[in-house]
């Protein structure tokens, strides 16, 4: 982007992005999905009417289809449940869901045991007359979440509980009459012949790593009888984010000779580098909020939520592996689990020590500058010291396979892949601004009189957050697919009790994110408000090919840096002024961003179709959350790195690149994940798939961890 000099310093060059088809406000649209359903282009029949046909899924299903699926679900539950009154009901487990306990009666968010109010909810579900007679030992809390929706009479904690029938009958035989008559109900009461238990990955592999006779079909590589030490397959894993760590863990446990390369620093030094950035404005290009051990998620809110299925065996294995390495056990129960930076740092340290005990070589400050390719196959990598300029002091290393687990900010890696003609394509993502309120204001909006119970994360009630999705505007249906008629605007990476942080990796660019610690005790609440964009919006940058989305990001990061005046100062604007398209001339409200904020016309930062979508959405949000538009609310610019701007094509079963053999792109940087949990799951499945190709594993991963998510087209995060 061109910058012009003036007597007052730097000024913005004229904005060159042509706005696409204008948006027209449609405030009547309610809460919609963040990802708009894909519909085919309307077909015109002879009479001129548009014919639209599409399969409707989820909440958009037709009522008749919902009823048919409900009947089928009930029938499957009935078939899986022993006949009423039969001996088969004397054992097994019943999963009781949607058990509500009023917030005023519950011991609080940190209590995960069985309380008397919870026993009363259980007794009501199984129609047992005296709750106090039910033994606590027969019940296990599987999930606990807080529900403060306005439609409820009062806020409540919602539980999912497993009931051990044998233990219950041993301790309270009079419960038999009620268990014998218990009927399954979809989403509320479900019978299980055995308890659903997922083990952590380390214990799972250690317990079964006893030769080919075991359930997983894992070779015994620890005694060298099948795969001698000098013939172990050599695998390079590039990047120590969640996907890279879990791929290294699986491959290391199964006997591969793994080298994990991280361009940044271990968490101890990385923390010092981030401190120098916050205090002395010194940006280390390879050790910052994006690069370093643990990836970008280390200095974030540490959310462990995902759309790929919280209760799937794969996700549960990852969650329990986190606990194995030091995460608090309550993340297995919490409805909205998060770790926070202070919990992630020691977890990563323990993870690193375990990998080294396995024999994994970990090299920090090691930047991969190139791939060594022969006859269309990766044979190795070229590595240099990250503190040196690219191309100097290069060391060439040979490997049998290279797992590419970089993050979404590894733009130099994308350029290198393009030079090797690796098949990549632009991917939709979202850009916008980060809004910050006083946390007490959000508590009051969400909880009303219950807000006093929060007590900066130390009270009975969790710190209030919000998750919002809006759909605004329309386009010309004659020129665009129906799916592109509207844009989604949604909250992203909401950090209650958090702070706004700098995530730039280049001094000439400015982008931000949010982070928080485990207790969420800060006096601010921040969240990105972002608008979805697609390849149609990248047309001004189409000369960059698959990197068009990257250049789209850079355009606005550079504009934000100029608006801030340099030195990592962030351009900011009151929400009320942003909606009114005017500069905030009065003193800005306090901000958690430590490097300073400067009044700016953020309404001129983006092209109109993004700005208008943000403005319309904020107004709609304020209708649902009165007080959201406030003189105390401050917008910060700019949030661009919500997910990878491209996707590296790979085979669904093998995880190998479709265009370059021996390369295995995984995780968020490859476009297959969007957060700590989904990235870790992707790395885990890739580790097993690669181990299978290297003859270290002959079992069926789906038989004990379930089926991996769809690897082509739209990928859930």
N, C-alpha and C positions, 0 to 999 in steps of 0.2 A: 504494500500500500504506500502511495506517495505521501510524503509530509512536506508542507511548505513552510518556509521561515518567514517570520514577521518581526516587527519591532518588539513585540511582547513575548517572543519565543516561538513555540511550536503552535501551528494551527492545523485544523483538519482540511484535507483536500476534499473537493466535492465528492459526494457519495455516488458511486458508479453502479450500484446494484439496482437494476430495474425491478420495481415491485411486480409480482405476478398479479393474477386476477384479483380485483379488490374484494375485501371481505365486507359482508353485510351483517350487521349484528342480528343475533337471534336469541335474545335473552330468555325466550320461553323454553329453550332446551334445558333439561334438568341434568342431574348427575349421570354422566355417561362413562363408559369404559375408556381408559387411557389409550388403548389401541383400538382404532375404529375397525369394525368388521369389514372384510374385503368382499365387495359385491361386484359382479360382472357389469360391463357397460350396458346401459339400457338398450334394448332392441326396439325398433319401431315397427309396428304392424301396419297393415294397409290403411286402417282408419286414422293413423297418426298418433295413437296412444302409445305411451312408453310401457314396455313389458319388462318387469324386473323380477328375476327369479334367483333365489339364493337360499342356501341352507342356513337356517337360523340356529344358533347355538347359545348355550348358557342361559342368561336371563332373557334373551331375545327370542327364545323358542315360542312357538304357537301354543296356546293353552291345551289343545288336543294332544300335541306332542309331549308336553309336560306330563299330562295325565297318563299317557301310554308308558312313559319312562318311569313314572312313580309306581305304576302297577307292576312293571317288570322288576323294579328294585325291591318292592315288597315281597314279590314271589321268590326272588333269589334269597332274601333274608329268611323267609319262612322255610325254604328248602335246607338252608344251612343250620337251622336251629333244631335241636332234638324235639321230638313230639312232646306236647304238654303232658307233664306228670310222669314222663318216662325216666328210667334210671340214667339215661344220658345227661340229664340235667343236674346230676349230682356232682358234676365236675365241670371244668372249663371256666370261662370268664365272660362276664357281661360288661360291655363298655357303655356307660351312661353319660350322655352328652347333654349340653345345654342346661346344666344344673345351676340355677340362679340363687345367689346369696346377696341380700341387700348390703350395700357398702357399709351401712351403719352397724351391721351385725358381724361383719367379717373381721378377722384379726389384722388384715392389711395385706398389701402387695407383696411383702417379703416372706409371708407365711405360706408354705406349700404343704402343710400337713392336713390332717382331718380334724376339723373343728365341729362343735355341736351344731351350729347353723348349717354346715355342709351335710352333716348326718341327717338333719331334718329334710334337706332337699333330696337326699338319696332315698330316705324313707317314703317321701311323697312319690318319687319316681317308681319305686317297686311296690308301693301301696302297703308298706309295713306300718303298723299302728303306732309303735313307740320307738322313736329315733334313738333315744339314749340306750336302748338294748342292743343296738347294732355295734359290733366290735370294730374299732378303728383299724385293727390289723388286717381286716379283710378287704380294705379299700386302698387304692393307690391313686394319687392325683397325677393325671397325665398332662393336663393343660389348665392354665388359669389365666384369664384375661379380664380386663376392666372395661365395662360398658357404661358410658355416660351419655348415650344418645338422648336427645330431647323427647323422643317418642315414649320413653320409659317413665313410669311413675316416679322412680328414683334410681340413681346410679346403682350398679350392681357388679359383683364379680361373677363371672361365668366359668363353670368348671366342666372338665371332662374327667371321669373317674372310671377306673377298672375295678370290677368286683370279682374277687376270687371265690367261686362258689364253694369249693371244698373247704376252704378255710372258714368261710362264713357259717357253713352247716356244722362244722366241727365245734365252733365256739358258740353258735346260737342255733340249735336244731329246729327251733320253732319257726325259723325263717323259711323252711322247706315249702310250706304251703304257698308262700308268695313267690318263691323262685319257680316253683312248678307251673304257676299260672302266668309267668311273665311273658309278654308278647313283644317280639321285635318291632321297632318303629324306625323307619328311615331317618337317619340324622339324629336320633335320640337314644334308641336302645338297640344294641347289636350284640349278638352272641358270637363268641370266639372259642373254638375248641382248645386252643392253647394261647398263652400270653404272647402278645406281639413284642418281642424283645430284639432290638438291634444293638449289636456290639460296636465298640469303637474299632477303627480300622487296624490299629496295632494289635490289639488282642485277637481280633478275628484272624489276621494273617499268622500270628504266632501260634494260635491254637490249632491251626489246620495245616501248618507247613511241615508235614511229616511224610512226604513222598506222594506218589501218584494214586495211592489208595484213599486219599482223603476226599472230602466232599468237593473242594474247590478245584482239584486237579492240579495242584501246585507242585512243581519239582522241588526236591530237597537239594537246595543249592548251598546250604550252610556247611555241610560236611564235604563238599567238593566231589562227591561220588559220581554225579551226573554232569555238572558244569564246572570243570576245574577253574581255579582262580585266574589263570592266565588266558582262559578262553571266554571269560564272561563278556557278554555283549556290552559295548561302550555306548552310553547314551548321554548326550548333553541336554540339559534343561536350562533354557534361557529365561531368566526372570524368577524372582523369589516371592511373587504374590501368591494368593491362595491356590491358583491353578498349578503353578510351578511347584509349590511345596507339596501338594498332595500327589502330583505325578511323581515327584522324586521319592516320596514316602512309599508309594506302591511299588515302584520299580526297584528301590533299594531293598525293601522287604523281600521281594521275589528274586533277588540275586543279581540284578544288573549292576554294572560298574557305572555309577551315576556321577556326573560332574554338574553341579548347580552353579550357574554364573549369574551374578547380580551386578549391574552397573553401579548401583548405589552402595551405601554403607550399611553395616549392621545397625540394629535399632539403637544401641548405645551411642554411637557416633552420630547417627542420623538425628537423634534427639538434640545433640549439641549443635548440629548444623542448622536445625530448624530454630533453635533458640537464638543463634546468631542472626538469622534472617529477621526474627521478630524484634530483636533489640537493636542490631546494628545495620539492618537492611543489606546484609551480605547474602546473596543468592548463590548457593552452590549448584551448578547446573546438573550435577549427577547425584546430589543428596539433598532432597527437599521434601515437600509434601506429596510429590508424585513418585519419585524414584528412591529406592532403598528397600531394605528388608521388610517383607510383608506387603509391599505395594502401596498404592494410594489409600487403601482402606485402613491402614494402620493409624494414621492421623485423621480419623473421621469419627462418625458416631458409633462405628462398629456394629451396625445393624445386621441381624442374622435373620432377615425375612426374605422370602423368595416366592415366586409364582410357579415354581416347578413342582410344588407339592410338599408341604411341611412334614407330612406324616409318611412320606415314601421312605423305603429302607435306605436308599442312598443318602438322602438328606439327614436322616437320623444317624447314620454311620459317621457322617462328617461332624454333626453336632456333638456326638459322644467322643469323637476324636479331639475336639476342642477341649472338652472337659478333661480328657486324659492328659492333655498338656497344660492344664491349669486354669481353664475357664471355670467360673462358678457354676455348680450343678443346676442352679435355678433357670439357666437358659434352656434347659430341656422342658421346662414346665411353662415358662412365661409365654403368654400369647403374642407378645411383641418383644422377643429377646434382642438384647444388644449388649455389647461388651464395653465400649469406650476405650480410648487410647491407653489409659492406665492399666487396663486388664489385658489388652492386646500385646503390649510390650513384653511382659514376662512370659506370656504364652508363646510368643515367637522365639524367645530365647530358649525355652524348653524344647520347642520343635527343632531348632537348630542343633542343640546338643544331641537329640535322639538321632537325627540324620547322620551326624558325624560318627556316632556309635555304630550305625549301620555300615559305615564305610563310605558314605557319600562325601565327595570332595566339594567343599563350598568355597567359591572364590568371589569375594566382594571387590568392588572397584574394578570390575572386569566388564568392559563394554565389547559387545560383539559387533564388529564393523562390517563383516561380510560372511557369506556362505561359500564354502568350497564345493563347487558343483562339477560333476563329471558325467557325461552321457545322460543328462536329465535326472541325476540323483545326487542328493546331498552326501558328500563324503566327509565333511568336517566344517570347521568355522575358523574365522580369523578374529582373534581377540587382542585388545590393547588395554593399556591402563587408562581408566576413565578420566584420570587427572591430566592426561596428555591429549594433544589434538588428535582427531581421527586420522588414521593412516600412519602414525608414528609408533614405533616400538611394537609392531604387530607380531603376534605369536600364532602360528597355524597349528590346529589340533584336529586329529582325525577321529571320527565317531561313526558308529553304525546307524545311529538315528539322532535327529535333533528335534526336541520338543520346544516349540516357540510359545512361551507363556508370558509375553510382554504385556504391559498395560496399554490403556488407550492413549497415553501421551508419548509413546515411543515413535515419534514421527520420523526420525532418522531411519528406524528399522523399516517403516513402511516404504520409504524411498529406496532403500536397499532391495527390498522384495520386488519393487516395481522394475528395477534394473535387471532382475533375474526373470522377469515376465511371469511372476507368480500370479495365478488367477485370483484377483480381488475385485470387489464391486462396492460402489458407494452404498451406504446403509442409512436408513432414517435414524435420526436422533432428535434431540431437543435443545433449544437454547433459550436464554431468558435472563432474569435478574434474581438476586437473592434478597428476600424481604426479612426484616428483623423487627420484632416487637419486644417490649418488656415481657418477661415470662409471666409475671403476675397478671398482666392483661389477658394473655392466652388462657391462663388458669381460670380467670373470672369468666371469660366468654364460654369456655367449655364446661365448667363445673358449677358456676353460680356460687351458692353459699358454701359448697363443699371445697372451694378453692383454698380455704384456710388449712385444710388437712394435708396439703402438699408439703409444706415446710422445706422447700428447696431440696426435694428428693429424699428427705429423711422421714417423711410422714407416712401415714397409712395408704395414701392415695398416690398413684404414679404422677409424675410431672406431666402436665397436659401437652398433647401434641395435636396434630390435625393431618388429614390426608384428603385432598380435594382434587377432583377432576371435572373440568368443564369443557363443553364443546361450543365453539363460537364460529360465526361467519359462514358464508357460502361462496361457491364458485360456479362458473358456467358449466352445467352438466353436459353440454354438448361437446366440450373440449376436454374435460377431465372425467376420470372414473367417479362413480358415486362416492367411493371411499374418500375422495379428496375434496368433497364439497365443503367439509368443515375441518377445523383444526382443533386438536385437543390442547388444552392448557391445563397443567396439573402441578401440584406441589411435588418437589423432588428432594430427597435427602433432608427431610425435616429434622432439625436438631433441637429438641427441647433442652433448655438449660445448657446451651452451647455457645459457640462463638464463630464468627466469620474468619476464614483463614485464606492466605494467598496460595494458589496452586500453580502459579506460573513456573515454567521451566526455561524461559527466555526473558531477559530483562526488557526487551522491546515489546513484550506481550503481557497482558494482564487478565488473569482469570481467577475466580474465587470458588470456594466451597465452604461447607460447614463441618464442624467437629464438636464433640463433647466428651466428657469423661463419664465414667460409669454411674456416678451419683447424679449427674445432670444438675449440678447445683448453681450454675451460672444464673445471673439475673436476666439473661436474654434468651429469646427463642428465635431461631432463624430457619428459613426454608427457601429453596429455590422455587420460583414460579417460572415454568418453562413452557415453550410452545413447540409442538412437533413440526419438524421440517423433513422434507423428502428430497429425492434426487431432482425433482422438478425445480426446487429452489437453488440447486447447484449449477444451473445452466450457465451463469456468468463465468464459472470456473471449469467448464467442461474440458478445456484444453489440458487440465491436469489429470484427466482420466479418472481412475478409481480413487485418486487422492483429492477429488473435488471437494468432498466434505471437510477434509483437513484444511484446505485453503479457505473454505467458508468460515471455519472456526477462527483461523488466524486473522481474517479480515476484521472481525469484531473485537478480538483480543487486542489488536493494535490500536483500533479506534478507542477502546476503553483506556488503554495506557496513555494516549494523548489527552483524552478528557480528564484524566486524573492529574495530569501535569508532570508525570514521571515520578521516579523514586518510590514506586509501588504504592503511591497514594491512590485510593479507589474513588471513582466518581460515584456520587450518591445524590439522592433526591427523596424528599418526603413523598409518601404515597399520594397524599392529597394534591400535591403539585404535579406529580406524574400524570394523574388522571386529567388534570386541567391543562396540561401542556405548557407549564410555566416553570421557570427556574426557581429553586428554593432560595429566596433572598435572605430570609431570616436565619438565625443560627440553627444548624442541623441538630436533631436529637442525638443523644449519646449513642455510640456504636461500639460493638465488641471488637471490631477490626483494629488491631494494634498499630498498624502502620499509617493510619490517618485516612480521613475521608474529605472529599472536596465537593462543594455543590456543583452539579452539572445537569445539563439537559438530557437526561437519559431517554426521554421520549424521542430524541433525535438520533439515538445510537443505532437502532435497528431500522430496517425498512418498514413502511407503514403497516404491512400485513402482520408483522410480528407485534409491533407496538399496540396496534388496535386490538389484537387478540388478548394481549396482556391487560390492557385497560378494561375491556369488556368483562374479562374473567374476574378481575379484582372487584368490580362493581357487583357481579353476581355472587361472589364469595361473601361480600359484606351483607348481602341479604340473608344468607344462611347463618353467618357469624357476625351479628351486629357489633360494631366496634373494631372490626378488622381494618377498615379504612379509618385511620387515626393519625393525628398530628405527631404521635409518638412512633409511628411506623416508618421505617427508613428502607429504601431500596438501594442495593449496591450493584455495581456492574463490574464484570459481566460473568454469567455462568454459561459455559459452552461445552464442557467436557462431561456431559451426563452419561454418555456411553460411547463406544467406538464409532467413528464416522464411516467405517467400512467393515466388510466381512471377507475373510480369507476362505476361499472355497476348500472344502475337505470332504472326504468320503464319510458317510454316516456310520458305517460299521467299524472302519479301521482308524478313523481320525486322521488319516494321512492326506496331505495336500493333493488336490486333483490334478495339479500341474507340475509338481516337483516331488519326486519320490524321496522318501527318507525324511521329509519335513512334516511335523505334526503341530499345526496351529491350534491353540486352545485358549480358553479363558476370555476375559473381557477385551483385551487388545485384538483378538482374532474375530470378535463380533459374536461370540457364543455365550456370553455371560454378562451380568449387570449387577455386580455386588459380591460380597465376600462369599456367601453361601453357594450361589450358583456357579461361581468360578471354581471353588473348591470341588464341587461335585463334578464339574467338567474335567478338571485335572485328574480326579480319581478314576473316572471311567476311561479316560485316555491312557492312564498308566496301565490298567488291565488290558486294554485293547493292544497296546504296544507290546506288553509282556507276552501276550498270546502270539504275536507275530515273531517274537524273538525266541519262541519255544520255552519260555519260562513259566507258562501258564496254559493249561489246556481245558480248564473248566468253563462253565457258562456263567458269566458275571450276572446275567439277568435272573438266574435261578436263586441268588441270595441277596442281591442288591436291587432287583427290579430293573425294568427297562429304562434306558436313558431317554432323555427328551428327544424330540424330533430334531435331527441335525441339518435339515434343509429348510429353506424358506424362512418363515417367521419363527423366531426362537424365543421361548418364554425365559424370563430372567428370574 
